[in-house]
Amino acid sequence: MTAIGMKQSSLNLINQIDDKDSALLEKVYLFLTLNVPTKKKEKEELTSEQKRRLTLVENLCGAFSACQTVDWKKDKEEYMLEKYGQ
């Protein structure tokens, strides 16, 4: 049996467990978390274009919030009240 077949077979067996049987599901979950190594996501290196964009975003972060005179939360609340009532 291939690795893909074993994985699919395992998923089929897990799907057969009754959702209300929390004790069995907990045992399966604990077994999997203890025995299956988790892949540590390595930090990706950004390309020069991504770095340029990131610095541009960081420079502009919050630039427009200071000039807003309208309270958007209040506007949203009023709109929701008009549309849906209480």
MMTF fields as JSON, N, C-alpha, C and O atoms, coordinates in Angstrom:
{
  "mmtfVersion": "1.0.0",
  "mmtfProducer": "UNKNOWN",
  "numBonds": 343,
  "numAtoms": 344,
  "numGroups": 86,
  "numChains": 1,
  "numModels": 1,
  "chainsPerModel": [1],
  "groupsPerChain": [86],
  "chainIdList": ["A"],
  "bondAtomList": [4, 2, 8, 6, 12, 10, 16, 14, 20, 18, 24, 22, 28, 26, 32, 30, 36, 34, 40, 38, 44, 42, 48, 46, 52, 50, 56, 54, 60, 58, 64, 62, 68, 66, 72, 70, 76, 74, 80, 78, 84, 82, 88, 86, 92, 90, 96, 94, 100, 98, 104, 102, 108, 106, 112, 110, 116, 114, 120, 118, 124, 122, 128, 126, 132, 130, 136, 134, 140, 138, 144, 142, 148, 146, 152, 150, 156, 154, 160, 158, 164, 162, 168, 166, 172, 170, 176, 174, 180, 178, 184, 182, 188, 186, 192, 190, 196, 194, 200, 198, 204, 202, 208, 206, 212, 210, 216, 214, 220, 218, 224, 222, 228, 226, 232, 230, 236, 234, 240, 238, 244, 242, 248, 246, 252, 250, 256, 254, 260, 258, 264, 262, 268, 266, 272, 270, 276, 274, 280, 278, 284, 282, 288, 286, 292, 290, 296, 294, 300, 298, 304, 302, 308, 306, 312, 310, 316, 314, 320, 318, 324, 322, 328, 326, 332, 330, 336, 334, 340, 338],
  "bondOrderList": [1, 1, 1, 1, 1, 1, 1, 1, 1, 1, 1, 1, 1, 1, 1, 1, 1, 1, 1, 1, 1, 1, 1, 1, 1, 1, 1, 1, 1, 1, 1, 1, 1, 1, 1, 1, 1, 1, 1, 1, 1, 1, 1, 1, 1, 1, 1, 1, 1, 1, 1, 1, 1, 1, 1, 1, 1, 1, 1, 1, 1, 1, 1, 1, 1, 1, 1, 1, 1, 1, 1, 1, 1, 1, 1, 1, 1, 1, 1, 1, 1, 1, 1, 1, 1],
  "groupList": [{"groupName": "MET", "atomNameList": ["N", "CA", "C", "O"], "elementList": ["N", "C", "C", "O"], "formalChargeList": [0, 0, 0, 0], "bondAtomList": [1, 0, 2, 1, 3, 2], "bondOrderList": [1, 1, 2], "singleLetterCode": "M", "chemCompType": "L-PEPTIDE LINKING"}, {"groupName": "THR", "atomNameList": ["N", "CA", "C", "O"], "elementList": ["N", "C", "C", "O"], "formalChargeList": [0, 0, 0, 0], "bondAtomList": [1, 0, 2, 1, 3, 2], "bondOrderList": [1, 1, 2], "singleLetterCode": "T", "chemCompType": "L-PEPTIDE LINKING"}, {"groupName": "ALA", "atomNameList": ["N", "CA", "C", "O"], "elementList": ["N", "C", "C", "O"], "formalChargeList": [0, 0, 0, 0], "bondAtomList": [1, 0, 2, 1, 3, 2], "bondOrderList": [1, 1, 2], "singleLetterCode": "A", "chemCompType": "L-PEPTIDE LINKING"}, {"groupName": "ILE", "atomNameList": ["N", "CA", "C", "O"], "elementList": ["N", "C", "C", "O"], "formalChargeList": [0, 0, 0, 0], "bondAtomList": [1, 0, 2, 1, 3, 2], "bondOrderList": [1, 1, 2], "singleLetterCode": "I", "chemCompType": "L-PEPTIDE LINKING"}, {"groupName": "GLY", "atomNameList": ["N", "CA", "C", "O"], "elementList": ["N", "C", "C", "O"], "formalChargeList": [0, 0, 0, 0], "bondAtomList": [1, 0, 2, 1, 3, 2], "bondOrderList": [1, 1, 2], "singleLetterCode": "G", "chemCompType": "PEPTIDE LINKING"}, {"groupName": "LYS", "atomNameList": ["N", "CA", "C", "O"], "elementList": ["N", "C", "C", "O"], "formalChargeList": [0, 0, 0, 0], "bondAtomList": [1, 0, 2, 1, 3, 2], "bondOrderList": [1, 1, 2], "singleLetterCode": "K", "chemCompType": "L-PEPTIDE LINKING"}, {"groupName": "GLN", "atomNameList": ["N", "CA", "C", "O"], "elementList": ["N", "C", "C", "O"], "formalChargeList": [0, 0, 0, 0], "bondAtomList": [1, 0, 2, 1, 3, 2], "bondOrderList": [1, 1, 2], "singleLetterCode": "Q", "chemCompType": "L-PEPTIDE LINKING"}, {"groupName": "SER", "atomNameList": ["N", "CA", "C", "O"], "elementList": ["N", "C", "C", "O"], "formalChargeList": [0, 0, 0, 0], "bondAtomList": [1, 0, 2, 1, 3, 2], "bondOrderList": [1, 1, 2], "singleLetterCode": "S", "chemCompType": "L-PEPTIDE LINKING"}, {"groupName": "LEU", "atomNameList": ["N", "CA", "C", "O"], "elementList": ["N", "C", "C", "O"], "formalChargeList": [0, 0, 0, 0], "bondAtomList": [1, 0, 2, 1, 3, 2], "bondOrderList": [1, 1, 2], "singleLetterCode": "L", "chemCompType": "L-PEPTIDE LINKING"}, {"groupName": "ASN", "atomNameList": ["N", "CA", "C", "O"], "elementList": ["N", "C", "C", "O"], "formalChargeList": [0, 0, 0, 0], "bondAtomList": [1, 0, 2, 1, 3, 2], "bondOrderList": [1, 1, 2], "singleLetterCode": "N", "chemCompType": "L-PEPTIDE LINKING"}, {"groupName": "ASP", "atomNameList": ["N", "CA", "C", "O"], "elementList": ["N", "C", "C", "O"], "formalChargeList": [0, 0, 0, 0], "bondAtomList": [1, 0, 2, 1, 3, 2], "bondOrderList": [1, 1, 2], "singleLetterCode": "D", "chemCompType": "L-PEPTIDE LINKING"}, {"groupName": "GLU", "atomNameList": ["N", "CA", "C", "O"], "elementList": ["N", "C", "C", "O"], "formalChargeList": [0, 0, 0, 0], "bondAtomList": [1, 0, 2, 1, 3, 2], "bondOrderList": [1, 1, 2], "singleLetterCode": "E", "chemCompType": "L-PEPTIDE LINKING"}, {"groupName": "VAL", "atomNameList": ["N", "CA", "C", "O"], "elementList": ["N", "C", "C", "O"], "formalChargeList": [0, 0, 0, 0], "bondAtomList": [1, 0, 2, 1, 3, 2], "bondOrderList": [1, 1, 2], "singleLetterCode": "V", "chemCompType": "L-PEPTIDE LINKING"}, {"groupName": "TYR", "atomNameList": ["N", "CA", "C", "O"], "elementList": ["N", "C", "C", "O"], "formalChargeList": [0, 0, 0, 0], "bondAtomList": [1, 0, 2, 1, 3, 2], "bondOrderList": [1, 1, 2], "singleLetterCode": "Y", "chemCompType": "L-PEPTIDE LINKING"}, {"groupName": "PHE", "atomNameList": ["N", "CA", "C", "O"], "elementList": ["N", "C", "C", "O"], "formalChargeList": [0, 0, 0, 0], "bondAtomList": [1, 0, 2, 1, 3, 2], "bondOrderList": [1, 1, 2], "singleLetterCode": "F", "chemCompType": "L-PEPTIDE LINKING"}, {"groupName": "PRO", "atomNameList": ["N", "CA", "C", "O"], "elementList": ["N", "C", "C", "O"], "formalChargeList": [0, 0, 0, 0], "bondAtomList": [1, 0, 2, 1, 3, 2], "bondOrderList": [1, 1, 2], "singleLetterCode": "P", "chemCompType": "L-PEPTIDE LINKING"}, {"groupName": "ARG", "atomNameList": ["N", "CA", "C", "O"], "elementList": ["N", "C", "C", "O"], "formalChargeList": [0, 0, 0, 0], "bondAtomList": [1, 0, 2, 1, 3, 2], "bondOrderList": [1, 1, 2], "singleLetterCode": "R", "chemCompType": "L-PEPTIDE LINKING"}, {"groupName": "CYS", "atomNameList": ["N", "CA", "C", "O"], "elementList": ["N", "C", "C", "O"], "formalChargeList": [0, 0, 0, 0], "bondAtomList": [1, 0, 2, 1, 3, 2], "bondOrderList": [1, 1, 2], "singleLetterCode": "C", "chemCompType": "L-PEPTIDE LINKING"}, {"groupName": "TRP", "atomNameList": ["N", "CA", "C", "O"], "elementList": ["N", "C", "C", "O"], "formalChargeList": [0, 0, 0, 0], "bondAtomList": [1, 0, 2, 1, 3, 2], "bondOrderList": [1, 1, 2], "singleLetterCode": "W", "chemCompType": "L-PEPTIDE LINKING"}],
  "groupTypeList": [0, 1, 2, 3, 4, 0, 5, 6, 7, 7, 8, 9, 8, 3, 9, 6, 3, 10, 10, 5, 10, 7, 2, 8, 8, 11, 5, 12, 13, 8, 14, 8, 1, 8, 9, 12, 15, 1, 5, 5, 5, 11, 5, 11, 11, 8, 1, 7, 11, 6, 5, 16, 16, 8, 1, 8, 12, 11, 9, 8, 17, 4, 2, 14, 7, 2, 17, 6, 1, 12, 10, 18, 5, 5, 10, 5, 11, 11, 13, 0, 8, 11, 5, 13, 4, 6],
  "groupIdList": [1, 2, 3, 4, 5, 6, 7, 8, 9, 10, 11, 12, 13, 14, 15, 16, 17, 18, 19, 20, 21, 22, 23, 24, 25, 26, 27, 28, 29, 30, 31, 32, 33, 34, 35, 36, 37, 38, 39, 40, 41, 42, 43, 44, 45, 46, 47, 48, 49, 50, 51, 52, 53, 54, 55, 56, 57, 58, 59, 60, 61, 62, 63, 64, 65, 66, 67, 68, 69, 70, 71, 72, 73, 74, 75, 76, 77, 78, 79, 80, 81, 82, 83, 84, 85, 86],
  "secStructList": [7, 7, 2, 2, 2, 2, 2, 2, 2, 2, 2, 2, 2, 2, 2, 6, 1, 7, 6, 6, 7, 2, 2, 2, 2, 2, 2, 2, 2, 2, 2, 2, 2, 2, 2, 1, 7, 7, 7, 7, 7, 7, 7, 7, 7, 7, 7, 2, 2, 2, 2, 2, 2, 2, 2, 2, 2, 2, 2, 2, 6, 6, 6, 6, 6, 6, 6, 7, 7, 1, 7, 2, 2, 2, 2, 2, 2, 2, 2, 2, 2, 2, 2, 2, 7, 7],
  "xCoordList": [0.851, 0.0, 0.899, 1.901, 0.531, 1.322, 0.993, 0.02, 1.821, 1.606, 0.28, -0.432, -0.046, -1.308, -2.482, -3.473, -2.378, -3.43, -3.599, -4.721, -2.47, -2.545, -3.184, -3.981, -2.839, -3.405, -4.912, -5.685, -5.322, -6.746, -7.492, -8.606, -6.893, -7.505, -7.66, -8.688, -6.639, -6.705, -7.811, -8.55, -7.929, -8.981, -10.358, -11.288, -10.495, -11.777, -12.142, -13.303, -11.151, -11.419, -11.81, -12.729, -11.119, -11.435, -12.831, -13.562, -13.206, -14.546, -15.656, -16.804, -15.342, -16.346, -16.655, -17.657, -15.795, -16.016, -17.204, -17.313, -18.079, -19.249, -18.778, -17.953, -19.306, -18.901, -19.256, -18.654, -20.216, -20.634, -19.713, -19.764, -18.877, -17.952, -16.681, -15.643, -16.789, -15.679, -14.463, -13.331, -14.677, -13.549, -12.665, -11.44, -13.293, -12.528, -11.85, -10.697, -12.566, -11.972, -10.776, -9.774, -10.89, -9.789, -8.578, -7.445, -8.812, -7.708, -7.018, -5.79, -7.808, -7.241, -6.442, -5.339, -7.014, -6.332, -5.011, -3.988, -5.034, -3.808, -2.759, -1.574, -3.201, -2.272, -1.614, -0.4, -2.431, -1.883, -0.956, 0.101, -1.347, -0.503, 0.827, 1.834, 0.843, 2.084, 2.976, 4.201, 2.382, 3.158, 3.452, 4.342, 2.729, 2.983, 3.797, 3.331, 5.011, 5.83, 5.238, 4.815, 5.222, 4.707, 5.827, 6.979, 5.466, 6.441, 6.589, 5.611, 7.801, 8.045, 8.187, 9.025, 7.355, 7.375, 8.602, 8.759, 9.442, 10.643, 10.275, 9.409, 10.95, 10.679, 11.129, 12.273, 10.206, 10.518, 11.29, 11.031, 12.22, 12.944, 12.119, 11.602, 12.003, 11.243, 12.102, 13.311, 11.444, 12.149, 12.357, 11.761, 13.192, 13.458, 12.189, 11.978, 11.343, 10.087, 9.143, 8.471, 9.092, 8.249, 8.764, 7.969, 10.063, 10.641, 10.303, 9.983, 10.377, 10.054, 8.596, 8.282, 7.711, 6.295, 6.013, 5.197, 6.69, 6.498, 6.925, 6.222, 8.044, 8.474, 7.506, 7.256, 6.959, 5.981, 4.718, 4.172, 4.261, 3.075, 3.343, 2.497, 4.504, 4.84, 4.903, 4.505, 5.399, 5.475, 4.095, 3.86, 3.171, 1.844, 0.837, -0.307, 1.242, 0.331, -0.228, 0.521, -1.556, -2.21, -2.253, -2.72, -1.782, -1.736, -3.12, -3.302, -4.084, -5.402, -6.338, -7.359, -6.015, -6.914, -6.956, -7.977, -5.879, -5.829, -6.686, -7.155, -6.893, -7.634, -9.122, -9.862, -9.574, -10.997, -11.762, -11.406, -12.816, -13.626, -14.902, -15.576, -15.241, -16.475, -16.167, -15.207, -16.979, -16.833, -17.499, -18.726, -16.723, -17.274, -18.044, -18.985, -17.653, -18.386, -19.803, -20.763, -19.919, -21.237, -22.087, -23.274, -21.485, -22.201, -22.68, -23.806, -21.826, -22.205, -23.356, -24.305, -23.271, -24.318, -25.655, -26.694, -25.621, -26.841, -27.415, -28.629, -26.554, -26.988, -27.643, -28.692, -27.013, -27.557, -28.916, -29.829, -29.042, -30.31, -31.398, -32.531, -31.056, -32.02, -32.439, -33.614, -31.473, -31.753, -32.473, -33.445, -32.005, -32.52, -33.338, -33.895, -33.415, -34.146, -33.257, -32.06, -33.829, -33.041, -32.07, -31.289],
  "yCoordList": [-1.171, 0.0, 1.238, 1.296, 2.2, 3.426, 4.346, 4.138, 5.356, 6.315, 7.048, 7.307, 7.378, 8.075, 7.165, 7.62, 5.888, 4.933, 4.762, 4.694, 4.69, 4.558, 5.789, 5.674, 6.953, 8.185, 8.211, 8.545, 7.856, 7.852, 6.811, 7.063, 5.655, 4.604, 5.06, 4.809, 5.724, 6.24, 7.269, 7.261, 8.156, 9.169, 8.525, 8.968, 7.484, 6.783, 6.146, 6.173, 5.572, 4.969, 6.03, 5.825, 7.148, 8.235, 8.768, 9.097, 8.855, 9.36, 8.415, 8.839, 7.164, 6.209, 6.334, 5.801, 7.038, 7.217, 8.145, 9.188, 7.752, 8.569, 9.877, 9.872, 10.995, 12.309, 12.497, 13.326, 11.743, 11.872, 11.104, 11.298, 10.239, 9.45, 10.27, 10.025, 11.236, 12.167, 11.48, 11.902, 10.442, 9.759, 9.09, 9.189, 8.411, 7.753, 8.773, 8.597, 9.835, 10.887, 11.53, 11.857, 11.704, 12.281, 11.352, 11.814, 10.048, 9.082, 9.114, 9.099, 9.157, 9.202, 10.494, 10.485, 11.601, 12.887, 12.89, 13.331, 12.401, 12.362, 11.451, 11.781, 10.313, 9.403, 10.087, 10.007, 10.759, 11.41, 12.57, 12.733, 13.367, 14.507, 14.067, 14.758, 12.932, 12.464, 11.726, 11.774, 11.053, 10.183, 10.744, 10.245, 11.76, 12.346, 13.618, 14.565, 13.639, 14.849, 16.013, 15.854, 17.166, 18.343, 18.988, 19.029, 19.481, 20.167, 21.595, 22.333, 21.958, 23.33, 24.173, 23.908, 25.18, 26.047, 26.949, 27.756, 26.778, 27.607, 28.985, 29.141, 29.957, 31.32, 31.513, 31.236, 31.988, 32.201, 33.504, 34.497, 33.47, 34.693, 35.491, 34.948, 36.767, 37.629, 38.043, 38.239, 38.171, 38.661, 40.163, 40.786, 40.732, 42.169, 42.973, 44.021, 42.495, 43.183, 43.117, 44.099, 41.959, 41.827, 42.713, 43.318, 42.795, 43.665, 45.128, 45.88, 45.525, 46.899, 47.205, 48.264, 46.281, 46.472, 46.531, 47.332, 45.682, 45.652, 46.97, 47.48, 47.524, 48.81, 49.922, 50.831, 49.856, 50.849, 50.767, 51.792, 49.552, 49.359, 49.844, 50.507, 49.518, 49.947, 51.462, 52.035, 52.12, 53.582, 54.22, 55.267, 53.576, 54.151, 53.658, 54.115, 52.746, 52.167, 53.251, 53.954, 53.377, 54.359, 55.755, 56.673, 55.947, 57.292, 57.871, 59.083, 57.049, 57.558, 57.584, 58.273, 56.862, 56.815, 58.146, 58.479, 58.897, 60.156, 61.229, 62.149, 61.118, 62.167, 61.862, 62.659, 60.743, 60.423, 61.175, 61.139, 61.853, 62.587, 61.833, 62.178, 60.808, 60.058, 58.824, 58.102, 58.597, 57.419, 56.246, 56.151, 55.366, 54.284, 53.271, 52.646, 53.107, 52.161, 52.674, 51.903, 53.968, 54.549, 54.46, 54.142, 54.739, 54.632, 53.202, 52.983, 52.24, 50.843, 50.476, 49.81, 50.91, 50.609, 51.207, 50.554, 52.453, 53.096, 52.376, 52.205, 51.955, 51.224, 49.903, 49.542, 49.179, 47.891, 48.088, 47.283, 49.155, 49.434, 49.754, 49.29, 50.547, 50.886, 49.655, 49.48, 48.814, 47.661, 46.548, 45.99, 46.214, 45.062, 45.407, 44.513, 46.633, 47.007, 46.833, 47.112, 46.377, 46.229, 45.146, 44.834],
  "zCoordList": [0.0, 0.0, 0.0, 0.714, -0.794, -0.882, 0.291, 1.016, 0.453, 1.543, 1.36, 2.331, 0.125, -0.137, 0.204, 0.775, -0.139, 0.182, 1.677, 2.178, 2.402, 3.859, 4.488, 5.419, 3.984, 4.517, 4.277, 5.174, 3.06, 2.741, 3.56, 4.021, 3.74, 4.544, 5.996, 6.624, 6.52, 7.892, 8.033, 9.018, 7.053, 7.097, 7.021, 7.695, 6.208, 6.123, 7.456, 7.863, 8.137, 9.45, 10.475, 11.268, 10.456, 11.392, 11.127, 12.062, 9.852, 9.515, 9.965, 10.099, 10.197, 10.642, 12.135, 12.61, 12.871, 14.306, 14.508, 13.863, 15.403, 15.724, 16.353, 17.266, 15.859, 16.367, 17.836, 18.518, 18.32, 19.712, 20.66, 21.875, 20.106, 20.933, 21.161, 20.545, 22.05, 22.267, 22.895, 22.659, 23.678, 24.319, 23.265, 23.32, 22.31, 21.254, 20.353, 19.959, 20.032, 19.202, 19.904, 19.268, 21.207, 21.971, 21.944, 21.812, 22.069, 22.01, 20.658, 20.581, 19.594, 18.237, 18.061, 17.516, 18.529, 18.4, 19.164, 18.639, 20.401, 21.202, 20.558, 20.534, 20.041, 19.372, 18.178, 17.993, 17.375, 16.183, 16.544, 15.936, 17.524, 17.875, 18.483, 18.326, 19.171, 19.781, 18.784, 18.9, 17.818, 16.931, 15.551, 14.862, 15.138, 13.825, 14.025, 14.659, 13.485, 13.659, 12.861, 11.716, 13.489, 12.805, 12.012, 12.442, 10.867, 10.03, 10.538, 10.658, 10.825, 11.25, 9.995, 9.133, 9.918, 8.753, 8.836, 9.752, 7.862, 7.831, 7.305, 6.445, 7.843, 7.44, 5.989, 5.628, 5.187, 3.782, 3.617, 4.297, 2.718, 2.383, 1.392, 0.416, 1.646, 0.753, -0.428, -0.307, -1.576, -2.748, -2.584, -1.706, -3.421, -3.316, -3.591, -2.98, -4.501, -4.795, -3.593, -3.277, -2.921, -1.739, -0.609, 0.111, -0.447, 0.576, 0.302, 1.221, -0.967, -1.344, -1.031, -0.488, -1.371, -1.099, 0.398, 0.852, 1.159, 2.604, 3.243, 4.115, 2.835, 3.388, 2.996, 3.787, 1.784, 1.354, 2.21, 2.617, 2.48, 3.316, 4.74, 5.341, 5.273, 6.634, 6.731, 7.746, 5.684, 5.691, 5.631, 6.234, 4.892, 4.714, 5.748, 5.762, 6.601, 7.58, 8.494, 9.173, 8.503, 9.356, 8.792, 9.468, 7.575, 7.009, 6.793, 6.91, 6.486, 6.17, 7.374, 7.344, 8.409, 9.551, 10.303, 10.905, 10.278, 11.018, 10.355, 11.025, 9.043, 8.353, 8.233, 7.655, 8.758, 8.677, 9.756, 10.934, 9.332, 10.291, 10.642, 11.613, 9.864, 10.079, 10.916, 10.65, 11.909, 12.754, 12.038, 12.027, 11.448, 10.631, 11.474, 10.985, 12.734, 13.585, 13.852, 13.85, 14.08, 14.314, 13.055, 13.127, 11.896, 10.632, 10.396, 9.95, 10.696, 10.515, 11.44, 11.026, 12.689, 13.659, 13.215, 13.308, 12.731, 12.261, 11.054, 10.95, 10.145, 8.956, 9.345, 8.812, 10.281, 10.705, 11.399, 11.218, 12.187, 12.846, 11.82, 11.951, 10.799, 9.768, 8.976, 8.653, 8.671, 7.818, 8.566, 8.056, 9.776, 10.492, 11.735, 12.371, 12.073, 13.29, 14.505, 14.446, 15.599, 16.825, 16.615, 17.514]
}
